[in-house]
């Protein structure tokens, strides 16, 4: 599985769209979301909630880092797609 799709997210009264890539990871999958050039990986945990993961290189680019509330809104939208 290695598919591109657009993820719509409602955030602070705006309708945003993010390009995503879904890929296999062991026995599960991960979703890479491009947030203005900042790539964040979301993966489901044991309870099917999504958590955000970012590389150390990305974390060094603090000026492009999305805020925590936006990451949470994306995670909630990913959860909603699987219910």
C-alpha positions as CSV (number, residue, x, y, z in Angstrom):
1,X,0.0,0.0,0.0
2,X,1.5,3.3,-1.1
3,X,-1.3,5.7,-2.0
4,X,-1.6,9.5,-2.3
5,X,-4.8,11.2,-1.1
6,X,-6.0,14.5,0.1
7,X,-7.2,14.8,3.7
8,X,-9.7,17.5,4.5
9,X,-9.5,19.0,8.0
10,X,-11.6,21.6,9.7
11,X,-9.3,23.8,11.8
12,X,-10.2,27.1,13.5
13,X,-13.1,27.7,11.2
14,X,-11.1,27.0,8.0
15,X,-11.4,24.0,5.6
16,X,-7.8,22.9,5.0
17,X,-6.6,20.1,2.7
18,X,-3.4,18.2,3.2
19,X,-1.6,15.8,0.8
20,X,-1.1,12.5,2.5
21,X,0.7,9.2,1.6
22,X,-0.3,5.9,3.2
23,X,2.3,3.2,3.4
24,X,2.8,-0.2,5.0
25,X,4.9,-0.4,8.1
26,X,5.4,-3.9,9.4
27,X,2.0,-5.4,10.2
28,X,0.3,-2.0,10.3
29,X,0.5,1.3,8.3
30,X,1.5,4.9,8.6
31,X,0.2,8.1,7.1
32,X,2.6,10.8,6.1
33,X,1.0,14.2,6.0
34,X,2.6,17.2,4.3
35,X,1.8,20.3,6.4
36,X,3.3,23.2,4.4
37,X,6.5,21.3,3.7
38,X,6.7,19.8,7.2
39,X,6.2,16.1,6.9
40,X,4.6,14.4,9.9
41,X,4.0,10.7,10.3
42,X,0.8,9.5,12.0
43,X,0.4,6.0,13.2
44,X,-2.4,4.2,15.0
45,X,-1.7,3.0,18.5
46,X,-3.2,-0.1,20.2
47,X,-6.5,1.7,20.8
48,X,-6.7,2.9,17.2
49,X,-5.9,6.5,18.2
50,X,-3.4,8.3,16.0
51,X,-0.1,9.7,17.3
52,X,2.2,12.1,15.4
53,X,5.8,11.3,14.8
54,X,8.5,13.5,13.3
55,X,12.1,13.0,12.5
56,X,14.9,14.8,14.4
57,X,15.7,16.7,11.2
58,X,12.2,18.0,10.9
59,X,12.2,19.0,14.6
60,X,15.2,21.2,13.9
61,X,13.1,23.2,11.4
62,X,11.1,24.9,14.2
63,X,9.9,27.8,11.9
64,X,7.8,25.4,9.8
65,X,6.5,23.2,12.7
66,X,2.7,23.0,12.8
67,X,1.1,23.8,16.1
68,X,-0.1,21.0,18.5
69,X,-3.8,21.8,17.9
70,X,-3.5,21.3,14.2
71,X,-1.7,18.0,14.7
72,X,-4.6,17.0,17.0
73,X,-7.2,18.0,14.4
74,X,-5.5,15.9,11.8
75,X,-5.3,12.9,14.1
76,X,-9.0,13.2,14.9
77,X,-9.8,13.4,11.2
78,X,-7.8,10.2,10.6
79,X,-9.7,8.5,13.4
80,X,-13.0,9.6,12.0
81,X,-12.2,8.0,8.7
82,X,-11.8,4.6,10.3
83,X,-15.0,4.6,12.4
